[in-house]
């Protein structure tokens, strides 16, 4: 009976670790996206820097899309 409990416990631990990894990857993706939007927003504040930002990237960051 103790072995079954240990197997179940390790399965639960593994599942939680995988969930944590997925959650952290999702969180990092959100943070990266927010940072990218802030950077592109700051670039649009300076028209002389527009040549450095790809047009497709500017379109994907516009609010409301």
N, C-alpha and C positions, 0 to 999 in steps of 0.2 A: 504494500500500500504506500509506503514511503517513496518508493521509486516512481510510482505513478504521479504522486504529488510533485516530485522534483521535475519530472518531464513536463508536466502541466505548467509549473512555475517558470521553467526556462522558455517554454513556448510563449507564455504571456510576456515575459521580459523581452524576448526577441521581437514580438509584435509591437510592443510599446516603443522599442528602439527604432523600428522601421517607421512607425507613425511619427516619432519625433524628428527623424531625418527628413521625412516628407514635409512636415510642418515647417522646419527650418529652411528647407530649400524654397518653399513657397514664400516664406517671410523675406528671404534674401532677394527673391525675384521682385517682390513688391517694393522693397527698399531701393533696389537698383533702378526700377522703373520710375520711382519718385525722384531719385537723384537725376536721372536722365531728363525728366520733364522740367525740373528746376533749372538745370543747365541750359536746356534749349530755350526756356522762358527768358533766362538772363541774356542769352544771345540775341533774342528778338528785341530786347531793349536797346541794342546797339546795331543799327542798320548797317554800319560799315563792316560788321563781322558776319553778315549773312552769307558771304561767299564761302565761309568755312563750314557751314552747316548744310548737309544735303537736303534738298527740297523734300524728298520723301520723308525724312525724319521730322521735318517741321510740320508736315501735314498730319503725321500720326500722333502728334502731341497736342494738337489743337483741342481745346475743351469742347465737349458736346458731341464727340464722335465715339 
